[in-house]
Amino acid sequence: MPMSAEEITKDTPELYREGYDYYCTPQGQHPNAESISPWPLLMIAGSEADARYFSEEAVAQANEPKEVFVVDGATHKALVRLA
């Protein structure tokens, strides 16, 4: 994944562009981002998101209550822009 905007080219896969756009910019930063358990977990993923499996794996490993809500036709980036 690119670590700076300058590393993104026309050949950079969409998954990596979206990853940088969210996780390497202020919108994806929160001091509690890695603290999930023992809290209820709701993951929202787009049906067209390349990284949807990350959400599914996280929910599979989490304690109840937990759920993956899939937004039909959405990519990861589309969901981030709605947040």
Secondary structure, 3 states (H helix, E strand, C coil): CCCCHHHCCCCCCHHHHHHHHHHCCHHHCCCCCCCCCCCCEEEEEECCCCCHHHHHHHHHHCCCCEEEEEECCCCHHHHHHHC
